Amino acid sequence: MLVTFADDGPGIPEQDLPRIFERFYKGKGGGSGLGLAITKAIVEKSAGSISVENCPAGGAVFTVNLPLAL
């Protein structure tokens, strides 16, 4: 199952993209630096994957890929 989440904000600074899923990594927006790390851990424990990229028109797109249970 493939799920995408997109927004129309400014996107994620390019220098932050490689580290966005690290525990305690905080960009300029603040926060605790745990939310995306926890999300990634849950997705990976479910044998899935998560990724993020910026859209050329602005905003960010997160893609979550999870296996279907049969």
N, C-alpha and C positions, 0 to 999 in steps of 0.2 A: 504494500500500500504506500503510495507516494502522496504526501501532504505538503503544500507550500503555503507559507505565510508571507505576505508582502505589505509594505507600508509606503507612504508617499513622502516620508520625511527626507532629511538631508543625506541619508545613507550613513555608512560607517567609515570613519577615516581609514584610508588604505593601510596606514601603519598599525592600526588596531586589528585588522582582519585576521592575521595569522595567530593572534593570541586571544581572540574573543571568547573562546571556550575554556580558557585556563582558569583554575580556581584563584580567586582574589584579584584577578586582573580587572582594573577599572579604567575605563576611558574617561573622557572629560565630563561625561554625563552623570557621574557619581554612581551611587548604588553600592552594594556590598561586594560585587564581583563573584557572587555565588550562583545566581539564577541560571545562567547559560551553562555553567559547569555541571550543575545538578541535572539540568535538562539533558545534556550530552550523556551523562552517566546512566540515566534512566533509559534513554534510547539505545545506547550500546549494550546495556544489560538485557535488552529485549532483542538482541541480535540485529539492531538497525544501525542507521547512520544519520548524521545531521550535518548540514553545511550551510554556509551563508555567502552571498555575493551581493554586490551593489548593482543596481539597475542603471543603465546609461541615462535614463530619463530622470533619475533620482529615486531615493528610497532603497531599502534593502529587501532581499528575498531569502527567507530561510526555507530549506528543503529538508523534510524528515522522511526517511525511507524505512519502513518497518515490514518484516515478513508477515505474510498472512498465515494465521493459524488454521490448520485443516483438521 
